[in-house]
Amino acid sequence: MMTKEKTTNSSYLFNVDILIEDESNARALERLLSILNQTGAADFRIQSGIELGRVIESMMTRTKPPQEHAVPHLNLVPPPSKSALARPTTPGPDTGMAVDARIRAYIDQNKLIRLHVNKGLGVKLSIPCRIVKFDEENGNVTVYHVDEKQVYTFSINEIDDFIE
């Protein structure tokens, strides 16, 4: 009886600097992406060299934000403050605790939970995780995905539910 040996491919990670000459950074980036997509590489990440958005960024730093003018015929609702975003008061299903208190309890207990996250545009995630950090000022929750062994940060507004 013959047995067929199964060969497994290993993964290797390379750090490479590539110089592409073109008329603009955007066109060079487009060429680089085209080249990388044709290689059959399992994955890639561009860590530097992207200059997109720099013009907008420089214009934003040069000019002051426009003054808000009250327009009497428009009924504008001001956006919520950062502290309002960071301190939601929605009670939990079983605990009756505020969301920020539940998050703090999960961090203190190093409790394994499942997050239901709505990223928008129909993208919904269900993540088994431990909450690592809660940034109340910015309304961000940093979690450790226990299956993927990756760290992710979500806005508190993206989180639909905490399942214990």
Disulfide bonds with the S-S distance in Angstrom:
none
